Amino acid sequence: MSRDDPFEKWDIDPELKVFITTTDASCSECDERLGRGAWITLVEGKGALCLSCADLDHLIFLPSGDAALTRRARKHSTLSAVVLKWSRARKRYERQGLLVENEALAQAEQECLADSEARERRRERESARRAELDREYVERFAARVREIFPRCPPGRETIVAEHACLKYSRRVGRSAAAKSLDEAAIRLAVIAHIRHAETEYDALLARGYERHDARAQVEDKIARVLARWQARE
C-alpha cells in the first residue's frame, strides 16, 4: 500500500465511498488495469473494484459546491456514494462530490429550480412592496412640505421629498424625525432645496468658496424665500 494513497487510514462507516486513486490501480475482479486517477471502491476481502464490477457505473457524478442540490439528490437516490480523493498536501481524503442515480439528480435539480424561482418571485414581491412603501413615504413627505410651505412653486414639494427621502442617502428625509414628518426636519429639507435651487450657492462653491462661507453668503436669500413660501396670504 502506497504511503501517498493510504486507504487503510479511512475510517469505516456505513456511507458507500468511491476513491479517485493517486497511484496505479487494478480491479481485483475483472483484472483490468485502471491506471492512475481511476475511480474505484474497496470491498472487504476483495480489494479494489472498478465501478463496473462494483455495479456503480450507472450512477452520475455530482460535483461538490451546491449543498442544496447535493442534499436533495442524496435524499432521492436509492443508491449513492461519496467520491473522495487523497490530498498529499493535507494528508487526508477530501470530498469531491457524490455519485447518484440519474433520476434522483434530475428530480433534485427540478426542486432546486422551483425553489430558485420561488425565491426570485419573493424577492420581486418584497422589492415592489418596499418601493410602494417608499413611494407612500415620499408622497406623505411632499404633502407635509406643501402643508408647511403652501406657497412653494407647484411640484417643488415632490422634488424636495424625492431628494430628501432617497434611500441609503443619509439625507435629512431618512432621519427618524423626518419619518415622523417633524416640522423641523421638513424645514431642513426645504432649506437644502432652496440653497441649491434658488441661490448662487453652487456657483460660489465652484468659484472656490469654503462651504461655510458660501452658506453665509446665501443665508439671507434663503430666509426670504422661506418666508415667501410659508406665507399664508
N, C-alpha and C positions, 0 to 999 in steps of 0.2 A: 504494500500500500504506500503511495507517494505521500511524503510529508506535506506537499502542497495541495493534496486532494484527499484529506483525511475523513472519509465517510464515517469511519468508526467514531468520530467525535460528535456526530449529530445525535442529539437526544431522541430517543424513540418516543413517538406519541401517535395517537390514532389518525392523525392527518396524513393522507397519502402525499408522498413527495416525489418530485421528479428533479434530478440533478443535471445540470449542464457541466459536463466534465472539463477539466483543465489539463488532462493528460489523455493519452491514447486509451481507448476502451474497446472492449469486445462484448458481444451479447453471449451470455453463458448458455443460452438455449438454442439459438439458431447459428451460433458461431460466427456471425457476421462481424467483421472488423469495423467498428464505428468511427474510430479515429478521435482526434481531439475536438472538443466542443459538441460532443454527442449528447443527446437527451436520453437519459436512462432512469430507471427506477431500480431500487435494491430490494431483493426478495430474500428473506432469511433461508439459508440453506442452498440457495441457487446463485447468489451474487447479482451481478448487473444484468438487467434485461433491457433490450431496446423497447421503444414504446409499442411497436407492433406486437412483439411477443408478450408484452405486459397488458395487451388489449386496451391501450390508452391512445392509440394513434388516431382515433376518431374524434378526439377532443380538440377544441380550438384554444389557441393561446390568447389570453387577455393580459396585456402588459400592466404593470403596476402604474398607479397615477390617479385613477378615478375611483375613490373609495366607495362612492355610492353604487357605481356600476359593478365593481368587484363584489360588493356585499350582496347585491341582488342576483348577480349571475351565480354565485355560490349557492344562494338560497334555492334557486330554481333548478340547479343542476343535480341530478341524482348522483352522478359521479364527478368528482373534481380532484385536482391535485395541485399543490403548491409547487411552483418552479423556483429552484434555488441554484445559486452559483457561488463557488468559493472565491472569497476575496483575499488575495495574498496580502494586500496592504493592511486589512483589518483582521486577518486571521480568523475569519468566520464566514459562515454561509449567509448570503443576503438574498432576500426575496426579489425575484424578477417579475413575477406575475402569477397567473392562475390558468390552469387548463380546465376548461368547462365544456359542457355539451353545447353544440351549435344552437339548438332551440332555446336553451336557457339564456345564452348570451343575447339572442335576438329579443327575447321577452324582457330581459333586463334593460337593453337599450331602448325599447319602446317605453318602458316605465320611466326611465330617466328623461327621455324626450318629453313625455307628458308632464313630468314634474317641472322641467325647464320652461315649457310653455306656460304652465300654471304660474310659476314664479314670475315670468315676464308679464303676464296679464295682471298679476297682483301689483307688481311694481308700477305698471302703467296706471292702474286704478289709484294707487297711493299718490303717484305724481300728479295726476289730474286733480285729486282731492286737495293736495297741498296748493296747487295752482289756484283752485277755486277759493280756498281759504285766504290765500294771499290777495287775490283779486277783491274778495269781500272786504278785507282789511284796508286795502288801498281806497276802495270806494267810501268806506266809513271815515277814513282819514281825510279824504278830499271833502266830504260833506262837512266835517268839523272845521276844515280850513275856511270853507265858504260861510259857515255859521259865524266864525270869529272875525273874518275879513270879508264882509258881504260885498264890498265894492272893488274887490280884486278883479282884473280883467277876466272875461269868460274863458274857461278852460284852464286857467292858471292853477286852480285848486288841484286839478288832476296831475298837472306837471309837477307841482310841489310834492304831492303824495307819492307819485311813482318814483321820483328821485329819492325822497327821504326813506321810503319803505323798501328799497331794493334789498333783496335777500343777501345775507352774508356781507353786506357793505359796511356794517358797524356805523351807519349813518343814524341820525337822530331818530328816524322813524322806526328803527329796530330796538330802541330802548324800551324798558318796561313802562316808563312814564308815557311815551308816545303810544304804546299799545293800549294804554288805558285812556287815550285821547286827552291827556292832560293839556290844559291850555298853554302852559309854559313851554312844553315840548313842541306843540304845534307852532307856537310863535317862533321858536328857534329854527324850525324847518322853513318857515316863510322868510325869515331874515336871511337864511342862507341862500334861498332862491333870489331874493331881491338883490343881494350883494353881487351875484353873478350876472343876473339878467337885467337889472335896472341901473347899475352904476358902472363906473370905469375900473372897478376893482381888478378884473382880469388883465386889463391893459396896463395897470400900474405894476402888477406882478411881472408882466412881460418886459417892462422897462427896467426891472431890477429892484423894485421896492421890496423891502422886507415885509413879510405878511402882516405883522402888527402895524407897521407904518401905513400900509395900504388900507388896512381896515379903518384906521383912524381917519384917513382921508375921505372915506365914503360914509362915515358914521352918520353925519347929519342928513345926507340924502336918503339913507335907509330909513331914518326916523320919519322923514317927511312922507315917504311912500307908505310906510306902515300906517301913519295917521290917516292918509287919504283912503287906503284900502279898508281901514277899520271904521271909518265914519259911517254913522247910521243915517245921516241926512244927505 
